[in-house]
Amino acid sequence: MQTVVGLPVLSAGEWILTHSGRHVELRNPDPEEIDISDIARGISRECRFTGQCREFYSVAQHSVLASLIVSAEFALEALLHDATEAFIKDIPSPLKKLLPEYSRIEGILEGVIRLKFGLPEEMSVPVRIADRILLATEKRDLMAHDPWAWPILEGVEPLSEQIVPWSPEVSMERFLHRFAELGGVLHAA
């Protein structure tokens, strides 16, 4: 990284400035620049399904719910399974398949986040299953009626409880509370 007058100079267009003032380089993220408060803020304001839900429903709420339906050993991983979306947004799966560079950057960022928080290199099967169960529940509770089958949900039963969306503020608060509950350390920004 170059410096000018003792300050680092980042390449234009390859980093984002977070709410806490950190710079997350997309192609070469530094684990020290990844902060749980930035993750919580970003995903609590990011609506699932590109905002096409009947009501605002955040990625943070989805993540908290995922952490509650897996066994304790997978709870932190489930809570953070969509943490990259705090920095690179929630891109719908059909579009993501058309954007190989996005997927590459997402993989790099996910690897750094997994390393930072001591998660396994690859998403665990129970977390993947919880994500699908929530997807089925979200489809039922939050989306317009869709008679088309979603192949990814074949054989997946939604939760019996109905999802009631939280506000971004409540989502952020509950995400950070769940993180602390799971042993995560919260630092002042």
N, C-alpha and C positions, 0 to 999 in steps of 0.2 A: 504494500500500500504506500503510495506517495504521501509526502507531507508538504504543506505550504505554511510557513510561519509557525511551525510546530503543531499544526492541526492536520489530522488525516484528510486525504482527498480520496473520495470514492468515485469510481467510474459512474458517469451519468447514466441513469436509467437501469442500474443493476442493483439498487437497494431501495428499501423503504424506511421511512422514519416512523418509529412507533410512538404511541401515546406517552411512554415514559422517557422519550428522547433517545432511544437506542436506534442504531442503524443496522438493519438486517440485510446483509448482502444475499441476494437470491441464488447466485451461482456458487458461492463459497461462504455459507453462513458460519458465524462464529458462535459456538455454544454460549459464550458469555453474553452475547447480545440477545439471547432468547430468555424472556422473562415471563413468569406465569401471569403477572398482572396484565401484560400486553396480550397474552393469549386469551385471557378471560375477557378483556375489553373487546378484542376483535371478534371473537366468536359469539359474544352475547349480543352483538349488533349485526350479526350476519344471519339472515333468514334462510332457512332450508328451502330447497326446491326453487331456487332463484326468485324467491318472493312470491311464488304462485300458490301459496297456501291460502286457505280461507281467512286465516288470522296470522299475524306475525308469530313465528315459531323459530326460536334461535338454535343455532348449532350448539351453543352452550347448554341449553336445556336438553337437547338430544344427547349430548355427551354425559351430562349428569344422570339422565335416565339409564343410559347404557351402563354406567358404572354401578348402578343399583340392581341391575338384573343379572350380573355375572357374579361368580364366587369372589370372595375377598382377594384371592391371589391375582385376579385379573382386573380388579376395580380401577387401579390407577391407569393402567393401559387403556381401559375402556373410556375413562374420563378424558384422556389425551389423544384418542384415536383420530380425531379430526383437527388437532391443534394447528396443522399447517394452514388451515383455512383462516386463521387469524392474520396471516401474512399474504396469502395468495388467493383468497376468496374461495367460495364454494362453487366449483364449476360442475354443472350436471354431467353425469357419467357419459351420456351419448356425445356431448361436445368434447369431453376430456379425451375420448378415443381418437378424435380428429386432431388433437394438439399434442404431438409427441414431445415437443420441447417443454411444454407445460408439465407433462407427466414426468419428464426427467428432472426438472427443477423441484417438483413436488417430492420426488423420491429422495433427492439430496437433502432437502429441508426436513423431511420426515426422519431420515437417518440421524440427523443432528439432534432433533428433538428427542428421539428415542434414546440416543446416547446420553444426552443431558439429564434425562429423568430416569435413567436406569431401566429402560424398557427393552424387551426382546427386539432383535433386529427386524423380524417380520411380525405382522399382526397375528396374534394367537387365534386359534380356531374358536374358542368361546367368545372372543370379542367380535369376530366376524359374524357369528351366529346372533349375538345380541344386536348387532347393527341391522341385520336382516329382520329380526323380530320387530325392532323399532320401526323399520321402514314399512313393514306390513301394518303396524299400528298407526303410523302417521298417514299412510294412504287412506286407511279407513276413517280416521278422525279429523284430518286436517285438509285433505285435498277434495277437489270437485269429484263427484261420482264418476268413476271411469270403468265402463264395462269391459275394457280390454284387459286381458291377463298380462301381468308383469312376470315374465319368465324367471327373473331373479327371485321371485317370491313363491315359486312353486313348492308346495309342501310346508310353507312357513305359516305358523299360526300367530296372529297378533296377540298382544297382551289382553287380558280380560278388562283391565282398567282403561278408561278413556283418558287421552292426553288433554289437559287443559293448559293452553299456552301461558307462559310467564312473560312479563315485560322484560326488556333488555336489562334494566337495573336489577330486577329480581334474579334473572338468569346469571348475571355476573356475580352477584352476591352468593348465590347457591353454588355456583361453580367453584369459587374461591373457598367457600366453606367446605365443600366436599374434598377439594384438594388438601386442605389442612387436616381434615378428618382422616384422610388416607396417609398422613405422615409427611405430606409435602411442606416445605418451608416457604413461608411468604416473606419476601423482602420488601422494604420500602423502596418505591421507585425513585 
